[in-house]
Amino acid sequence: MPVIRIPTPMRQYTEGESVVAVPEGSAGGVVDALTQRWPSLRVKLLAEDGGLLPHALLFVNGENIRHNGGFEAPVGAHDEVNLVIAVAGG
């Protein structure tokens, strides 16, 4: 089963979970599984049109899904998915 790594700033929305098992299939399925389990993640990850917010990046085996099929990017049994949240500050 694939896993997704949750960055520290987002763990407050995942009950402290840092690595979560997710279903095989697609990157969209991974996001659906996360937002169903933790509905508060939806507003942190998804825009009103259902796409990822600009600051939310999703990588499957190191490849940004925005350049590799979007939500249709395949996620296999042994894949690693990483959620990265761009943080700005000064």
Secondary structure, DSSP 8 states (H G I E B T S, - for coil): --EEE--GGGGGGTTT-SEEE--SEEHHHHHHHHHHH-GGGHHHHB-TTSSB-TTEEEEETTEEGGGTTGGG-EE-TT-EEEEEE-----
